[in-house]
Amino acid sequence: MKRIYKSLFRAFGVVIASSALMVAGCTPDTPTPEPEPQPDPEPQPTEVVLKASVETTRTSLNEAGEVLWSQNDEIRVTSTGDEVSIFNLIDGVNTPEGSFKGVLPECSGGVYYAGYPAEAWYGDNFVNIPAQQRYKKGTFANNTNPMLAVFDEEQTNIEFKNLFGVLKLQLTGTGTVDNIVLTNEGNYPMAGEFSVDPTTYEVLPCSEQVELSLVDVNVTLGQEPEEFYILVPP
C-alpha cells in the first residue's frame, strides 16, 4: 500500500507542476509603457540694464544746479501693445546718468517708449501731472518731472527728453510762505492729462486744470532770496 500511495502522490505532483507551468506559460507579458514626452520649458524672461541719461536731467537738483537721478526712481517701458514693464534704478543715485534694471516687454515694430516717472504714464503716450507739487528745499520733489525716451530693441543706452520746464522763483520779505499758486491769463492748462507726440515730443493738454500749486512750503522769508522750483508745461 505504501508504494501505491507514493506512486499516486508522485503522479499527482507531476500533474500539479505541469498545470502550473501551463498557466505560467499562457500569461501574456505586459509591455512597459514608454514615458510621455515632456514639453520644452518656456524661456525665462531676461533682465536688461538700461543706461539712462537726459539732455538736462531734471529729477532733482544739487547745490551746483545740476539735476540728478534720485533714489527709488522708476521708469515705465512699453512698446505698441498692452504689455508694460517697470524698470528700477539700481545705480547712479545723485548722478546725471542712471542704470535701470527690468525685463523688456514684447516689442512691436522695433520701438520702445520709456516714461518717467513711471506712475504718471498710461496708455502709449499720455502723462498725468498732479495739480499740486510738494515743496523740497533747493530743488523740486522726486517723481515730478515728466520725461520720455524712444529707443529700439538693439539699444541699451537711452536718452530722455524733458517735456516740462522748471520755473524758479526767488522771494524775499518778512512773512511765511505756506503755498504758491500759479495761473495764467490765457487759461492754458497747467496740470492734468497731457498727450505726448513720441516723434516730436510735443506736449498737448487734454484737461482744463489752469492752476498749479506748490504746497507744504512753510518757509519764512528774509532779506536773502528763498528759491522755489515748480515744474510747468511748455
C-alpha positions in Angstrom: 0.0 0.0 0.0 2.8 2.4 0.7 4.1 2.1 -2.8 0.7 2.8 -4.3 0.4 6.0 -2.2 3.8 7.1 -3.1 3.1 6.5 -6.8 -0.1 8.4 -6.7 1.4 11.2 -4.8 4.3 11.5 -7.3 1.9 11.3 -10.3 -0.4 13.9 -8.7 2.5 16.1 -8.0 3.7 15.9 -11.6 0.2 16.9 -12.8 0.1 19.9 -10.5 3.6 21.1 -11.6 2.6 20.6 -15.2 -0.5 22.7 -14.7 1.4 25.4 -13.0 3.8 25.5 -15.9 1.0 25.7 -18.4 -0.7 28.6 -16.6 2.5 30.5 -16.3 3.3 29.9 -20.0 -0.2 31.2 -21.0 0.2 34.6 -19.1 0.9 37.3 -21.7 3.8 39.7 -21.0 2.6 43.2 -20.0 4.5 45.8 -22.1 6.2 48.6 -20.1 4.7 51.9 -21.2 7.2 54.4 -22.6 7.3 57.7 -20.8 5.3 60.5 -22.4 7.5 63.3 -24.0 7.8 66.4 -21.8 7.1 69.8 -23.3 10.0 72.1 -23.7 10.3 74.6 -20.8 9.1 78.1 -21.6 12.0 80.5 -21.9 12.5 82.7 -18.8 12.5 86.5 -19.4 15.9 88.0 -19.3 16.6 91.1 -17.3 18.2 94.1 -19.1 20.0 97.1 -17.7 19.3 100.4 -19.5 21.8 103.3 -19.1 19.5 106.3 -18.9 20.8 109.9 -19.4 18.9 113.1 -20.0 19.6 116.1 -22.1 19.5 118.1 -18.9 18.4 115.7 -16.2 15.6 117.0 -14.1 14.8 114.6 -11.4 16.4 116.6 -8.6 18.9 119.4 -8.2 22.1 119.7 -6.1 23.7 122.9 -4.8 25.6 123.5 -8.0 22.4 123.5 -10.0 23.0 120.0 -11.6 19.9 117.9 -12.0 20.3 114.2 -10.9 18.6 110.8 -10.7 17.0 110.2 -7.3 16.8 107.1 -5.1 13.9 104.8 -5.9 13.3 106.3 -9.4 11.4 104.1 -11.8 10.7 104.2 -15.5 7.8 102.7 -17.4 8.7 100.8 -20.6 6.2 99.9 -23.3 6.0 99.0 -27.0 3.0 99.1 -29.3 0.6 96.9 -27.2 -0.7 96.4 -23.7 2.4 95.0 -22.0 4.1 97.3 -19.5 7.4 96.8 -17.7 8.7 98.8 -14.8 12.5 99.3 -14.5 14.1 100.2 -11.2 17.1 102.4 -10.6 20.0 100.2 -9.5 22.9 102.6 -9.9 23.5 106.3 -10.4 21.8 108.0 -7.4 22.8 111.7 -7.3 24.5 111.4 -10.7 23.3 112.6 -14.2 23.3 109.0 -15.6 21.4 106.1 -14.0 21.2 102.4 -14.6 17.7 100.9 -14.6 17.0 97.1 -14.4 14.0 95.3 -15.7 12.5 93.0 -18.3 11.7 94.4 -21.7 8.2 93.8 -22.9 7.4 92.1 -26.2 8.5 94.6 -28.9 6.1 95.5 -31.7 7.6 97.4 -34.6 11.1 97.5 -33.1 10.4 100.6 -31.0 10.2 101.1 -27.2 8.9 104.1 -25.2 10.3 104.8 -21.7 8.4 107.3 -19.5 9.4 108.9 -16.2 8.0 109.0 -13.6 6.6 105.5 -14.0 3.3 106.1 -12.2 2.5 109.3 -14.2 2.3 107.5 -17.6 -0.5 105.4 -19.0 -1.5 104.2 -22.5 1.0 104.7 -25.2 1.6 108.5 -24.9 -0.4 110.0 -22.1 1.0 111.5 -18.9 -0.9 112.9 -15.9 0.6 115.8 -14.0 -0.8 116.4 -10.5 -2.2 119.9 -9.7 -0.2 120.0 -6.5 3.6 119.7 -6.3 5.2 119.2 -2.9 7.9 121.7 -1.8 11.5 120.5 -1.5 14.2 122.9 -0.4 16.6 123.8 -3.2 15.0 121.5 -5.8 11.7 120.0 -6.6 10.0 116.8 -5.3 11.0 113.4 -6.7 8.8 111.8 -9.3 7.7 115.2 -10.6 9.4 115.9 -13.9 7.8 114.1 -16.9 10.3 112.8 -19.4 10.2 110.4 -22.4 12.8 108.3 -24.2 12.2 106.5 -27.6 14.7 103.7 -28.5 14.9 100.5 -30.5 15.4 96.9 -29.4 19.1 97.0 -30.0 19.8 99.9 -27.7 20.7 99.8 -24.0 21.9 103.4 -23.8 18.8 105.6 -23.9 18.3 109.4 -23.7 15.4 111.1 -22.1 13.8 114.3 -23.3 12.3 116.8 -20.8 8.7 117.6 -21.5 8.2 120.3 -19.0 10.2 123.4 -17.9 11.3 124.5 -14.5 10.1 127.8 -13.1 12.5 129.2 -10.4 11.1 131.8 -8.1 13.2 133.9 -5.7 11.3 135.6 -3.0 12.2 138.0 -0.1 10.1 139.5 2.6 9.1 139.2 6.2 6.2 136.7 6.0 5.9 132.9 5.9 5.0 131.2 2.6 2.5 128.4 3.1 1.7 127.6 -0.6 2.3 129.1 -4.0 -0.4 129.1 -6.7 0.4 129.7 -10.4 -2.1 130.5 -13.0 -2.0 132.4 -16.4 -4.1 135.0 -18.2 -4.7 132.8 -21.2 -6.2 130.0 -19.1 -3.7 127.5 -20.6 -3.9 124.1 -18.7 -1.1 123.8 -16.1 -1.8 120.3 -14.8 -3.9 117.2 -15.5 -3.7 114.9 -18.5 -1.3 115.7 -21.4 -0.7 113.8 -24.7 2.9 113.5 -26.0 3.9 113.0 -29.6 6.8 110.5 -29.4 8.2 111.7 -32.7 8.4 115.4 -31.9 8.0 115.3 -28.1 5.3 117.9 -28.4 3.0 118.2 -25.4 -0.7 118.9 -25.8 -3.1 119.5 -22.9 -6.2 117.3 -22.6 -7.6 118.9 -19.4 -8.8 122.3 -18.2 -6.8 122.5 -15.0 -5.5 126.0 -15.2 -3.9 126.3 -11.7 -0.7 124.7 -10.4 0.2 124.8 -6.7 3.4 124.3 -4.7 2.2 123.0 -1.3 3.5 122.3 2.2 6.1 125.1 1.8 6.2 126.6 5.3 9.2 128.8 4.6 9.8 132.2 6.4 11.2 134.8 4.1 14.0 137.2 4.9 16.4 139.6 3.2 18.2 136.8 1.3 16.1 135.3 -1.5 14.5 132.0 -0.9 14.3 129.8 -4.0 11.3 127.8 -5.1 11.1 125.4 -8.1 7.9 124.5 -9.9 7.7 122.3 -13.0 5.4 123.8 -15.6 4.2 122.8 -19.1 6.0 124.4 -22.1 
